[in-house]
Amino acid sequence: MMEPARRLAVTSHPANESRARGFGEALSLAKGKHVLIALRGHPDPDGIACAIAQAHIGQRLGVAQTTISYCHELSHRENRALVKLLGLELRKIKSVKELGRVDYLALVDAHEVDTDLTDAADLEVLTIVDHHRPVSPPKARFVDMRLDVGATATIFAEYLQELCTLDPDVEEDRRIATAIMHGLSTDTDDFMLARAGDFRAAGQIIEVCDRDLLQDLSRRLIAPTAMDVIARALQAMVVRRNFAMAGVGFVSEAERDTISQAADFLVRREDIDTCVVYGIISDKYIEGSLRTHSPSVDPAVWLEQAFGTDEKGRPFGGGRRDKGGFRIPIGFLGRVTDRQQLWQLVEHAVRTALLRQSGEEPTPGLVMPPVTPS
């Protein structure tokens, strides 16, 4: 193993050292093997950063090959920029067989395999590293679940410090540090939701970052399509006391993140503390984002109570602290060929569920659809 040219003087907590050693020992089992890191859902900066950090550590510990995969589109321009600017290699797959022989599966920023990865059930899960609350205890050779950090990137910053410290004079190390810092920043809402461990990790990693690249990644530009969805959300918004909801109609899979951007915008209105924005994605799913400032609203619990679970008992929604999201298959409603009629059915069902969850009874009457994209 190559020794770094320089080691940053950062003191680690003994418990963190123990977990880092456990992670390293698990990766050592894959020496000479092929590990698939399967990102769940639409990859975000936190998950992407952790995946490349694990691939880097694995290479240092003798893992022969690490493939980073995803099933759904890189739908947010910020995530596409991250992949492009860092020159990352991610594979979009629907089947593990597309990769040939794979020996182990690994999960970062998630504790379940994406349901769209159809043939992953037979693979042994080597490692799971996540900061989200699991529905049931996850199973793997090594599991590190921490609910006291704001980003999974915080955990990987600790792993890097203990297992293969990044060198600020090495370009690849600077790229990894920059990705970790960006993932940490985005998942903690620019450190507004950061906890002590997140700040420690940021202090540790910032000295290795490429500051110019980090600034480029952190430019939060709003695309015209997002502006359009925000406008539709404002037009359709319904406010009940301190709760707001807005249906934005039909949104393409590539632009699904505009729904969460609209929710981020609406929750800034001074007289509301919780909002939900939702729409129909590619005529297949009802998808929505929840944002809240209320200390009494747990997004994961709130959304599960509103929309329930699927046939396997898994909640349609999930979340953490101030934000959450849900995705519900349209099912047989997708057979409706009249898009205006389909939207009215979906709008009525979602609005009814949200109003009841917020403590209001829905008002009978026809709901007109918002303007939909052409």
DOFITOR-261356 format. One record per residue (C-alpha): residue number from 1; y, z, x; residue in one letter. Coordinates in Angstrom, 2 decimals. Layout:
ATOM	resi	v	w	u	resn
ATOM	NUM	Y	Z	X	A
...
***
This chain:
ATOM	resi	v	w	u	resn
ATOM	1	0.00	0.00	0.00	M
ATOM	2	3.43	-0.88	1.37	M
ATOM	3	5.75	2.08	1.99	E
ATOM	4	9.31	1.70	0.71	P
ATOM	5	12.06	1.38	3.29	A
ATOM	6	14.14	4.02	1.57	R
ATOM	7	13.37	6.86	-0.81	R
ATOM	8	15.99	8.24	-3.16	L
ATOM	9	16.43	11.98	-3.01	A
ATOM	10	15.54	12.96	-6.58	V
ATOM	11	13.60	16.07	-7.48	T
ATOM	12	10.78	15.63	-10.01	S
ATOM	13	9.36	18.15	-12.42	H
ATOM	14	5.75	19.14	-11.56	P
ATOM	15	4.56	18.15	-15.03	A
ATOM	16	6.03	14.68	-14.57	N
ATOM	17	4.32	14.36	-11.18	E
ATOM	18	1.00	15.24	-12.83	S
ATOM	19	1.42	12.61	-15.53	R
ATOM	20	2.45	10.00	-12.98	A
ATOM	21	-0.66	10.76	-10.95	R
ATOM	22	-2.80	10.45	-14.07	G
ATOM	23	-1.24	7.07	-14.82	F
ATOM	24	-1.87	5.92	-11.26	G
ATOM	25	-5.48	7.08	-11.38	E
ATOM	26	-6.04	5.14	-14.59	A
ATOM	27	-4.59	1.96	-13.07	L
ATOM	28	-6.79	2.45	-10.03	S
ATOM	29	-9.80	1.94	-12.30	L
ATOM	30	-8.58	-1.64	-12.75	A
ATOM	31	-8.53	-2.40	-9.02	K
ATOM	32	-9.52	-6.04	-8.63	G
ATOM	33	-9.46	-6.50	-12.42	K
ATOM	34	-7.29	-8.32	-15.00	H
ATOM	35	-5.11	-6.12	-17.23	V
ATOM	36	-3.41	-7.43	-20.37	L
ATOM	37	-0.24	-5.60	-21.40	I
ATOM	38	0.08	-6.48	-25.08	A
ATOM	39	3.60	-5.97	-26.43	L
ATOM	40	3.68	-5.16	-30.13	R
ATOM	41	5.88	-6.93	-32.65	G
ATOM	42	9.01	-8.68	-31.40	H
ATOM	43	9.51	-7.60	-27.77	P
ATOM	44	12.63	-5.53	-27.10	D
ATOM	45	14.29	-4.59	-23.77	P
ATOM	46	12.53	-1.23	-23.57	D
ATOM	47	9.05	-2.72	-24.02	G
ATOM	48	9.72	-5.69	-21.73	I
ATOM	49	11.10	-3.48	-18.97	A
ATOM	50	8.16	-1.08	-19.15	C
ATOM	51	5.68	-3.95	-19.05	A
ATOM	52	7.11	-5.40	-15.84	I
ATOM	53	7.29	-1.90	-14.34	A
ATOM	54	3.59	-1.35	-15.10	Q
ATOM	55	2.72	-4.76	-13.66	A
ATOM	56	4.62	-3.83	-10.47	H
ATOM	57	2.86	-0.47	-10.13	I
ATOM	58	-0.49	-2.09	-10.88	G
ATOM	59	0.02	-4.65	-8.13	Q
ATOM	60	0.75	-1.86	-5.64	R
ATOM	61	-2.42	-0.03	-6.72	L
ATOM	62	-4.69	-3.05	-6.38	G
ATOM	63	-4.81	-4.51	-9.90	V
ATOM	64	-5.69	-8.16	-9.29	A
ATOM	65	-3.79	-9.64	-12.24	Q
ATOM	66	-1.50	-8.36	-14.98	T
ATOM	67	-0.53	-10.56	-17.91	T
ATOM	68	2.30	-9.54	-20.24	I
ATOM	69	1.84	-10.97	-23.71	S
ATOM	70	3.47	-10.93	-27.12	Y
ATOM	71	2.57	-12.32	-30.54	C
ATOM	72	5.95	-12.70	-32.25	H
ATOM	73	9.10	-14.54	-31.29	E
ATOM	74	11.70	-13.27	-28.85	L
ATOM	75	14.09	-13.31	-31.76	S
ATOM	76	17.14	-11.51	-30.39	H
ATOM	77	19.39	-13.47	-28.03	R
ATOM	78	19.73	-10.35	-25.88	E
ATOM	79	15.96	-10.27	-25.33	N
ATOM	80	15.82	-13.97	-24.53	R
ATOM	81	18.63	-13.44	-22.02	A
ATOM	82	16.70	-10.59	-20.40	L
ATOM	83	13.64	-12.78	-19.87	V
ATOM	84	15.70	-15.70	-18.61	K
ATOM	85	18.05	-13.81	-16.26	L
ATOM	86	15.23	-11.80	-14.69	L
ATOM	87	12.92	-14.81	-14.43	G
ATOM	88	10.11	-12.98	-16.24	L
ATOM	89	6.75	-14.49	-17.13	E
ATOM	90	5.64	-13.54	-20.63	L
ATOM	91	2.84	-15.26	-22.54	R
ATOM	92	2.98	-15.77	-26.27	K
ATOM	93	-0.61	-15.59	-27.52	I
ATOM	94	-2.57	-15.07	-30.71	K
ATOM	95	-5.96	-14.58	-29.07	S
ATOM	96	-7.09	-12.82	-25.91	V
ATOM	97	-9.47	-15.74	-25.32	K
ATOM	98	-6.46	-17.87	-24.40	E
ATOM	99	-6.26	-15.91	-21.14	L
ATOM	100	-9.87	-16.24	-20.03	G
ATOM	101	-11.49	-13.06	-18.74	R
ATOM	102	-9.54	-9.86	-19.47	V
ATOM	103	-10.97	-6.53	-18.34	D
ATOM	104	-8.57	-3.97	-19.83	Y
ATOM	105	-5.82	-3.70	-22.40	L
ATOM	106	-2.63	-1.67	-21.90	A
ATOM	107	0.11	-0.73	-24.36	L
ATOM	108	3.73	0.15	-23.57	V
ATOM	109	6.37	1.24	-26.07	D
ATOM	110	3.61	1.15	-28.70	A
ATOM	111	0.41	3.01	-29.45	H
ATOM	112	-1.43	0.40	-31.54	E
ATOM	113	-2.43	-3.17	-30.82	V
ATOM	114	-0.48	-5.80	-32.72	D
ATOM	115	-2.50	-6.77	-35.79	T
ATOM	116	-1.82	-10.45	-35.03	D
ATOM	117	-3.73	-10.20	-31.75	L
ATOM	118	-6.94	-11.02	-33.50	T
ATOM	119	-9.67	-10.38	-30.91	D
ATOM	120	-8.44	-7.35	-28.94	A
ATOM	121	-10.74	-4.83	-30.63	A
ATOM	122	-13.53	-5.24	-28.08	D
ATOM	123	-11.27	-4.54	-25.09	L
ATOM	124	-11.07	-1.05	-23.63	E
ATOM	125	-7.54	0.35	-23.77	V
ATOM	126	-6.77	1.59	-20.28	L
ATOM	127	-3.29	3.11	-20.76	T
ATOM	128	-0.90	3.92	-23.60	I
ATOM	129	2.67	4.96	-22.78	V
ATOM	130	5.09	5.41	-25.67	D
ATOM	131	7.86	7.55	-27.15	H
ATOM	132	7.23	6.91	-30.86	H
ATOM	133	5.46	9.31	-33.20	R
ATOM	134	1.87	8.13	-33.83	P
ATOM	135	0.26	8.19	-37.26	V
ATOM	136	-3.02	9.27	-35.66	S
ATOM	137	-3.90	10.30	-32.09	P
ATOM	138	-4.08	7.15	-29.93	P
ATOM	139	-7.16	6.56	-27.80	K
ATOM	140	-7.20	5.26	-24.22	A
ATOM	141	-8.32	6.28	-20.74	R
ATOM	142	-4.78	7.57	-20.18	F
ATOM	143	-2.22	8.45	-22.88	V
ATOM	144	1.37	9.60	-22.27	D
ATOM	145	3.20	10.12	-25.57	M
ATOM	146	6.60	11.82	-25.33	R
ATOM	147	8.80	12.43	-28.35	L
ATOM	148	11.43	14.21	-26.26	D
ATOM	149	12.78	11.04	-24.59	V
ATOM	150	14.88	8.28	-26.07	G
ATOM	151	13.10	5.38	-24.37	A
ATOM	152	9.74	4.57	-22.86	T
ATOM	153	11.72	3.27	-19.87	A
ATOM	154	12.49	6.90	-19.04	T
ATOM	155	8.78	7.57	-18.53	I
ATOM	156	8.34	4.51	-16.32	F
ATOM	157	11.34	5.49	-14.21	A
ATOM	158	9.42	8.67	-13.42	E
ATOM	159	6.22	6.74	-12.66	Y
ATOM	160	8.10	4.47	-10.27	L
ATOM	161	9.65	7.43	-8.49	Q
ATOM	162	6.28	9.10	-7.96	E
ATOM	163	4.00	6.11	-7.37	L
ATOM	164	6.05	3.39	-5.64	C
ATOM	165	9.72	4.14	-5.25	T
ATOM	166	11.94	1.11	-5.67	L
ATOM	167	13.86	-0.13	-2.63	D
ATOM	168	17.47	-1.24	-3.27	P
ATOM	169	17.16	-3.75	-0.41	D
ATOM	170	14.29	-5.63	-2.10	V
ATOM	171	15.25	-8.21	-4.74	E
ATOM	172	12.16	-7.70	-6.90	E
ATOM	173	12.73	-3.94	-6.94	D
ATOM	174	16.35	-4.44	-7.98	R
ATOM	175	15.21	-6.65	-10.88	R
ATOM	176	12.76	-4.03	-12.09	I
ATOM	177	15.35	-1.25	-11.82	A
ATOM	178	17.87	-3.38	-13.73	T
ATOM	179	15.37	-4.05	-16.51	A
ATOM	180	14.49	-0.34	-16.76	I
ATOM	181	18.15	0.64	-16.90	M
ATOM	182	18.87	-1.96	-19.57	H
ATOM	183	15.86	-0.90	-21.65	G
ATOM	184	16.88	2.74	-21.36	L
ATOM	185	20.46	1.95	-22.38	S
ATOM	186	19.59	-0.20	-25.39	T
ATOM	187	16.95	2.17	-26.80	D
ATOM	188	19.33	5.15	-26.60	T
ATOM	189	22.26	3.22	-28.11	D
ATOM	190	24.21	3.21	-24.86	D
ATOM	191	23.15	6.83	-24.19	F
ATOM	192	24.63	8.13	-27.44	M
ATOM	193	21.09	9.29	-28.37	L
ATOM	194	19.95	10.06	-24.84	A
ATOM	195	18.33	13.35	-23.96	R
ATOM	196	18.19	15.25	-20.69	A
ATOM	197	15.20	13.28	-19.39	G
ATOM	198	16.92	9.97	-20.13	D
ATOM	199	20.00	10.96	-18.14	F
ATOM	200	17.84	12.11	-15.23	R
ATOM	201	15.99	8.80	-15.25	A
ATOM	202	19.25	6.84	-15.39	A
ATOM	203	20.63	8.80	-12.45	G
ATOM	204	17.48	8.04	-10.51	Q
ATOM	205	17.34	4.32	-11.22	I
ATOM	206	21.01	3.29	-11.21	I
ATOM	207	21.27	3.27	-7.41	E
ATOM	208	18.71	0.46	-7.21	V
ATOM	209	20.13	-1.72	-9.99	C
ATOM	210	21.85	-5.05	-9.59	D
ATOM	211	25.19	-4.04	-11.15	R
ATOM	212	26.38	-7.61	-11.80	D
ATOM	213	23.11	-8.55	-13.50	L
ATOM	214	23.15	-5.34	-15.52	L
ATOM	215	26.67	-6.16	-16.72	Q
ATOM	216	25.55	-9.65	-17.78	D
ATOM	217	22.61	-8.18	-19.71	L
ATOM	218	24.80	-5.59	-21.39	S
ATOM	219	27.25	-8.06	-22.93	R
ATOM	220	26.61	-7.55	-26.64	R
ATOM	221	27.79	-10.87	-28.05	L
ATOM	222	27.26	-11.57	-31.75	I
ATOM	223	25.85	-15.00	-32.56	A
ATOM	224	27.33	-17.04	-35.44	P
ATOM	225	24.09	-16.59	-37.42	T
ATOM	226	24.44	-12.82	-37.15	A
ATOM	227	28.03	-13.06	-38.38	M
ATOM	228	26.75	-15.02	-41.37	D
ATOM	229	24.12	-12.41	-42.24	V
ATOM	230	26.68	-9.60	-41.83	I
ATOM	231	28.98	-11.43	-44.26	A
ATOM	232	26.15	-11.77	-46.78	R
ATOM	233	25.32	-8.09	-46.38	A
ATOM	234	28.94	-7.12	-47.07	L
ATOM	235	28.98	-9.34	-50.17	Q
ATOM	236	25.71	-7.93	-51.54	A
ATOM	237	26.20	-4.28	-50.53	M
ATOM	238	25.56	-1.62	-53.18	V
ATOM	239	26.79	1.93	-52.49	V
ATOM	240	25.46	5.05	-54.19	R
ATOM	241	27.18	8.21	-52.97	R
ATOM	242	26.63	8.12	-49.19	N
ATOM	243	23.81	5.55	-49.28	F
ATOM	244	24.24	1.77	-49.02	A
ATOM	245	21.80	-1.11	-49.30	M
ATOM	246	22.16	-4.86	-49.05	A
ATOM	247	19.80	-7.79	-49.55	G
ATOM	248	20.64	-10.82	-47.44	V
ATOM	249	18.20	-13.37	-48.83	G
ATOM	250	16.13	-15.68	-46.67	F
ATOM	251	16.21	-15.38	-42.88	V
ATOM	252	14.20	-17.40	-40.36	S
ATOM	253	11.76	-15.69	-38.00	E
ATOM	254	13.92	-16.67	-35.02	A
ATOM	255	16.93	-14.90	-36.55	E
ATOM	256	15.18	-11.78	-37.92	R
ATOM	257	17.17	-9.47	-35.63	D
ATOM	258	20.33	-10.38	-37.52	T
ATOM	259	19.10	-7.98	-40.24	I
ATOM	260	19.20	-5.03	-37.86	S
ATOM	261	22.59	-6.16	-36.55	Q
ATOM	262	23.91	-6.17	-40.11	A
ATOM	263	22.55	-2.63	-40.63	A
ATOM	264	24.24	-1.52	-37.41	D
ATOM	265	27.51	-2.86	-38.81	F
ATOM	266	27.27	-1.39	-42.32	L
ATOM	267	26.41	2.14	-41.18	V
ATOM	268	29.80	2.31	-39.47	R
ATOM	269	31.54	2.46	-42.86	R
ATOM	270	33.09	5.93	-43.07	E
ATOM	271	31.84	6.95	-46.53	D
ATOM	272	28.12	6.28	-45.95	I
ATOM	273	25.62	7.95	-43.64	D
ATOM	274	22.49	5.90	-44.40	T
ATOM	275	22.03	2.19	-45.07	C
ATOM	276	19.21	-0.32	-45.45	V
ATOM	277	19.56	-4.08	-45.03	V
ATOM	278	16.62	-6.31	-46.00	Y
ATOM	279	15.62	-9.91	-46.48	G
ATOM	280	12.72	-12.35	-46.66	I
ATOM	281	11.46	-13.60	-43.30	I
ATOM	282	9.97	-17.11	-43.21	S
ATOM	283	8.80	-16.78	-46.85	D
ATOM	284	6.03	-14.41	-45.63	K
ATOM	285	7.45	-10.91	-45.26	Y
ATOM	286	10.00	-8.56	-46.72	I
ATOM	287	11.67	-7.06	-43.68	E
ATOM	288	14.42	-4.48	-43.42	G
ATOM	289	16.29	-2.13	-41.10	S
ATOM	290	17.44	1.42	-41.78	L
ATOM	291	20.31	3.12	-39.96	R
ATOM	292	21.41	6.71	-40.53	T
ATOM	293	23.74	9.43	-39.30	H
ATOM	294	22.23	12.02	-41.63	S
ATOM	295	20.38	14.92	-39.95	P
ATOM	296	18.25	15.27	-43.09	S
ATOM	297	16.87	11.70	-42.97	V
ATOM	298	13.79	11.06	-40.84	D
ATOM	299	13.58	7.24	-40.89	P
ATOM	300	9.79	7.09	-40.50	A
ATOM	301	9.15	9.59	-43.30	V
ATOM	302	11.89	8.16	-45.53	W
ATOM	303	10.55	4.61	-45.31	L
ATOM	304	6.94	5.67	-45.84	E
ATOM	305	7.95	7.57	-48.96	Q
ATOM	306	9.88	4.52	-50.18	A
ATOM	307	7.29	1.81	-49.50	F
ATOM	308	3.96	3.57	-48.93	G
ATOM	309	1.12	2.32	-46.77	T
ATOM	310	-1.19	-0.67	-46.47	D
ATOM	311	-4.88	-0.75	-47.35	E
ATOM	312	-5.74	0.90	-44.00	K
ATOM	313	-3.34	3.76	-44.58	G
ATOM	314	-0.73	2.52	-42.11	R
ATOM	315	2.90	2.90	-43.19	P
ATOM	316	4.80	-0.31	-43.83	F
ATOM	317	7.78	1.28	-42.09	G
ATOM	318	8.45	3.36	-39.02	G
ATOM	319	11.33	4.68	-36.99	G
ATOM	320	12.91	7.35	-34.84	R
ATOM	321	15.90	9.66	-35.18	R
ATOM	322	18.69	7.33	-36.37	D
ATOM	323	16.95	4.03	-37.07	K
ATOM	324	13.86	2.51	-38.61	G
ATOM	325	12.40	-0.69	-39.91	G
ATOM	326	9.80	-2.02	-42.31	F
ATOM	327	7.79	-5.20	-42.82	R
ATOM	328	5.81	-5.82	-46.00	I
ATOM	329	3.72	-8.96	-46.59	P
ATOM	330	4.89	-10.86	-49.67	I
ATOM	331	1.29	-11.67	-50.57	G
ATOM	332	0.70	-13.53	-53.80	F
ATOM	333	4.45	-13.64	-54.51	L
ATOM	334	4.59	-16.26	-51.79	G
ATOM	335	3.06	-18.70	-54.26	R
ATOM	336	6.36	-18.80	-56.14	V
ATOM	337	7.93	-22.17	-55.35	T
ATOM	338	11.36	-21.39	-56.79	D
ATOM	339	13.17	-19.59	-53.94	R
ATOM	340	15.82	-18.13	-56.25	Q
ATOM	341	13.13	-16.68	-58.49	Q
ATOM	342	11.23	-15.33	-55.45	L
ATOM	343	14.36	-13.60	-54.18	W
ATOM	344	15.05	-12.03	-57.58	Q
ATOM	345	11.51	-10.60	-57.67	L
ATOM	346	11.79	-9.22	-54.14	V
ATOM	347	15.31	-7.92	-54.63	E
ATOM	348	14.33	-6.06	-57.79	H
ATOM	349	11.26	-4.46	-56.17	A
ATOM	350	13.00	-3.39	-52.96	V
ATOM	351	16.17	-2.19	-54.68	R
ATOM	352	14.12	-0.12	-57.15	T
ATOM	353	12.16	1.53	-54.32	A
ATOM	354	15.30	2.27	-52.31	L
ATOM	355	17.27	3.68	-55.23	L
ATOM	356	14.44	6.00	-56.23	R
ATOM	357	14.00	7.18	-52.66	Q
ATOM	358	17.71	7.89	-52.41	S
ATOM	359	17.58	9.94	-55.62	G
ATOM	360	19.01	7.34	-58.00	E
ATOM	361	17.43	5.59	-60.94	E
ATOM	362	17.89	1.80	-60.83	P
ATOM	363	20.18	0.20	-63.37	T
ATOM	364	18.43	-2.45	-65.51	P
ATOM	365	19.83	-5.92	-65.34	G
ATOM	366	19.60	-9.23	-63.58	L
ATOM	367	20.15	-9.21	-59.84	V
ATOM	368	21.77	-12.37	-58.53	M
ATOM	369	20.58	-13.60	-55.12	P
ATOM	370	22.98	-13.76	-52.20	P
ATOM	371	23.82	-17.07	-50.55	V
ATOM	372	20.81	-18.21	-48.52	T
ATOM	373	20.77	-20.33	-45.39	P
ATOM	374	20.24	-24.03	-45.83	S
***
